[in-house]
Amino acid sequence: MLKTRRTKQKTTKHLAGIAKRAKKLRKQNVKMASADAPKKGSP
């Protein structure tokens, strides 16, 4: 029982880490996209 509980805890932690990383990357991509986008005032 302890082994399955431990595995479940590690999986949860792992998934939380992945979610955090994905969020960070999304933020980074938004910054890059806004930097690449043409400015409103430019011809």
C-alpha positions as CSV (number, residue, x, y, z in Angstrom):
1,M,0.0,0.0,0.0
2,L,2.8,2.4,0.8
3,K,4.4,1.8,-2.5
4,T,1.2,2.7,-4.5
5,R,0.7,5.8,-2.3
6,R,4.2,6.9,-2.9
7,T,3.9,6.4,-6.7
8,K,0.7,8.4,-6.7
9,Q,2.4,11.2,-4.8
10,K,5.3,11.3,-7.2
11,T,3.0,11.3,-10.2
12,T,1.0,14.2,-8.8
13,K,4.2,16.1,-8.2
14,H,5.4,15.3,-11.7
15,L,2.2,16.5,-13.3
16,A,2.2,19.7,-11.2
17,G,5.8,20.4,-12.4
18,I,4.8,19.8,-16.1
19,A,1.8,22.2,-15.6
20,K,4.1,24.8,-14.2
21,R,6.6,24.5,-17.0
22,A,3.8,24.7,-19.6
23,K,2.5,27.8,-18.0
24,K,5.9,29.4,-18.0
25,L,6.4,28.5,-21.7
26,R,3.0,29.9,-22.5
27,K,3.9,33.2,-20.9
28,Q,7.2,33.3,-22.7
29,N,5.4,32.6,-26.1
30,V,2.9,35.4,-25.5
31,K,5.8,37.9,-24.8
32,M,7.5,36.7,-28.0
33,A,4.3,36.9,-30.1
34,S,3.6,40.5,-28.8
35,A,7.2,41.5,-29.7
36,D,6.9,40.0,-33.2
37,A,3.5,41.6,-33.9
38,P,3.5,44.8,-36.0
39,K,2.9,48.0,-34.0
40,K,-0.4,49.8,-34.5
41,G,1.2,53.1,-35.5
42,S,3.6,51.6,-38.1
43,P,2.8,52.0,-41.8
